[in-house]
Amino acid sequence: MTTAVVPGSFDPPTLGHVDVIQRASTAFQDVVVAVLLNPSKTPMFSVDERIAMLREIAAQLDNVEVEAFEGLMAEFAAARAPSVILKGLRVVSDFEYELQMAQMNRHLKGVETMFVPTSATHAYLSSSLVKEVAKFGGKLQGLVPPVVERALLSRHPQEHES
């Protein structure tokens, strides 16, 4: 049976990410949520923090594992063969970028990519927007799971006091 690899930085995980992971868990026997370790970026949350949040989020999904990876996604996915990379798409501009990545992953290791449109209720969500909302004291309910909301509030407590 094919494993779905759901990659991303997940900094932080949003309800859009959760939607894609849950849908993957119903369509595939095994799902690996692959948390990107990117040394060229400075994330808000460490890889260990992101993994812990995602493991709590996916605790009720028996067929979902969460792992860190660095390097080429094609290598990570090929090591779990047979596998497919599963990417959620929000808008057309996501497709343009992800199509190039999909073609490169297929070229490098023959790994296929499948695209899943995010649910309309989450199409506007991005981790960077969520971080900005948290930074300026905006309402986080409906954007992120409770574990992520707590983590964001711990990073920006003064913005959310009233």
C-alpha positions in Angstrom: 0.0 0.0 0.0 1.2 3.5 -0.8 2.3 5.9 1.9 1.4 9.5 1.6 4.1 11.9 2.6 2.7 15.3 3.6 5.7 17.7 3.7 5.8 21.3 5.0 7.5 23.6 7.4 4.3 23.7 9.6 5.6 26.9 11.4 3.0 26.8 12.9 0.5 24.1 11.9 -2.9 25.6 10.8 -6.3 24.2 10.5 -5.6 24.0 6.8 -2.7 21.7 7.5 -4.9 19.6 9.8 -7.6 19.3 7.1 -5.0 17.9 4.6 -3.5 15.5 7.1 -7.0 14.2 8.2 -8.0 13.7 4.6 -4.8 11.9 3.8 -5.4 9.6 6.7 -8.7 8.5 5.2 -7.3 8.0 1.7 -4.0 6.2 2.5 -3.0 3.3 4.7 0.0 5.2 6.1 0.7 8.9 6.3 4.0 10.5 7.2 3.9 14.2 8.1 7.4 15.4 7.1 8.5 18.5 9.0 11.1 20.5 7.0 14.3 21.4 8.8 15.5 24.4 6.7 18.8 25.9 8.0 18.3 28.9 5.7 15.2 30.0 7.6 14.6 31.1 11.2 11.3 29.6 12.2 9.2 30.7 15.2 9.1 27.2 16.5 11.9 24.6 16.7 11.5 21.4 14.8 10.9 19.6 18.1 8.1 22.0 19.0 6.5 21.6 15.6 6.7 17.8 15.8 5.2 17.8 19.3 2.3 20.0 18.2 1.7 17.8 15.1 1.8 14.6 17.1 -0.7 16.0 19.5 -2.9 17.1 16.6 -2.7 13.7 14.9 -2.9 11.6 18.2 -6.4 10.3 17.2 -5.2 9.3 13.7 -3.6 5.8 14.1 -2.0 5.7 10.7 -0.2 9.1 10.9 3.5 9.5 11.9 5.4 12.8 12.2 9.1 13.0 11.4 11.6 15.7 10.7 13.6 15.8 7.4 16.2 17.9 5.8 17.5 17.7 2.3 15.6 16.6 -0.7 11.9 15.7 -0.3 12.4 13.2 -3.2 15.0 11.3 -1.2 12.8 11.3 1.9 9.7 10.1 0.0 11.7 7.5 -2.0 13.0 6.0 1.2 9.4 5.2 2.1 8.5 3.6 -1.3 6.0 3.0 -2.5 5.0 6.6 -1.6 3.4 9.7 -3.0 4.0 13.3 -2.0 0.7 14.8 -1.0 0.4 18.6 -1.1 -2.5 20.9 -0.2 -3.2 23.7 -2.6 -4.9 27.0 -1.6 -4.6 29.2 -4.6 -3.4 29.2 -8.2 0.0 30.6 -7.2 0.6 27.6 -4.9 0.0 25.4 -8.0 2.7 27.1 -10.0 5.4 26.6 -7.4 4.3 23.1 -6.4 4.1 21.9 -10.0 7.8 22.7 -10.4 8.6 20.9 -7.2 6.5 17.9 -8.3 8.3 17.7 -11.6 11.7 17.9 -10.0 10.8 15.2 -7.4 9.7 13.0 -10.3 12.9 13.7 -12.2 15.2 13.0 -9.3 13.6 9.9 -7.8 10.5 9.0 -9.8 8.3 10.1 -6.9 4.8 11.2 -7.9 3.0 14.2 -6.3 -0.7 14.4 -5.8 -2.5 17.7 -5.1 -5.4 18.2 -2.8 -7.4 21.4 -2.8 -7.8 22.7 0.7 -11.3 23.1 2.0 -12.8 26.4 1.1 -13.1 27.2 4.8 -9.3 27.1 5.2 -8.2 28.4 1.8 -7.1 31.8 3.1 -4.9 30.4 5.9 -1.1 30.4 5.9 1.4 30.0 8.7 2.8 33.4 8.0 -0.6 35.1 8.3 -1.3 33.2 11.5 2.0 34.4 13.0 1.1 38.0 12.1 -2.3 37.7 13.6 -0.7 36.3 16.8 1.9 39.0 16.9 -0.7 41.8 16.8 -3.1 40.3 19.2 -5.7 39.0 16.8 -8.2 36.2 17.4 -6.6 32.8 16.7 -9.7 30.6 17.2 -10.7 29.0 13.9 -7.2 29.4 12.5 -5.2 26.9 14.4 -5.8 23.9 16.7 -5.8 24.6 20.5 -2.3 23.3 21.0 -0.9 25.7 18.5 -3.0 28.6 19.9 -1.4 28.0 23.3 2.0 27.9 21.8 1.4 31.1 19.9 0.0 32.9 22.9 3.1 31.8 25.0 5.2 33.6 22.4 3.1 36.8 22.3 1.4 37.0 25.7 1.4 40.8 26.0 -0.5 41.2 22.7 -3.3 39.1 24.0 -3.9 40.5 27.5 -6.9 42.7 28.0 
